[in-house]
């Protein structure tokens, strides 16, 4: 019992001392949460897209797989990398309009 209490006390003290380091700045709580949720959403999106692609492969619907992969890459590009997509669109527009 004594070891259990000692271990729990040590764990509480370690948590109390390290919690501020993991929480980040108190003023940026919303930013930290949005970054964490964004990371989770990216992983979830890629996982779901992979599972759906495997289902298309298992049923041998290659045309549907090609359409799905094109849509997944397009949506994923806009959602997961909006700044890069914006730069690409701007460079294409400048090429089409000769820089005007």
N, C-alpha and C positions, 0 to 999 in steps of 0.2 A: 504494500500500500504506500509505503514511504517513497519507493522508487517511482511509482505512478504519479504521485503528487509532485515530486521533484521534476519529473519529465514534463508534466503539464505546466508547471511554473516556468520552466526554462522555455518551453514553446511559446507561452504567452509573452515573456520578455523579449524573445527574438522577434515575434510578430510586432510588438509595440515599437521596437527600435527600427525595424526595417520597413514598416508600412508607409511612412512618408516618402521613402525613396521610390517605392513602387507606385504610389499614387500620383507622383508628378506634382506640378504646380497646382495649388488649389484654385487658381484663377482659370486654369485650362481644363477643368473637369470635363466640360462638354466636348472639347476638342479631343481629349484623350479617349473618351467613350466613343466618339464618332470614328476615330482611327481604329479602335479595337473592333467595333461592329463592321466597319468597312473591310477589315482583314478577314473577318469571319464570313462576310457575304461573298467575297471573292473566292474563298475556298469552297463554299457551298455551291456557288454557281458553276465552278469548274467541275466539281464532283457530280452534280446533277447532269451536266452536259455529257460527261464521260459515261455515266450510267445509261442515259438515253441513246448515246451512240452505240454502246455495246448491245443494247436491245435491237437496234436497227441492224447491226451486223449479224446477230443471232438469227433474225428472221429473214435475212438476205434481201432486205429492201434497200438496195444500194442507191437508187435514185432518191428515195426519201432521206437516206443518210446524207447524200451530197447537199440536198436542200437544207436539211437541218444544220449541217456543219457550216454552211455559208451563213445562215441566219445567226447561229451561235457566235461565229467569229465577228459578224457585224455588230450584234448587240453587245457582245463582250468588249469589243473595241470602244464603243461609245460609253459603256458603263465603267469599265475597269481602267481605261486610259483616255479620259476626255481631253487632256491637254495635248497629247500626241495626235489625236484625231483632229483637233482644231488646227494644229500646225500643218497637218497634211492637207486639210481642206483649203487653208490659206495659200499654201504653196501651189496647189492645183489651180486655184482661182487666179493667182498671179501669172501662172504659165498660160492659162487660157486667155486672159485679158492683156497679156504682154506687159504686166507690171503696173497697170493703171488702176 
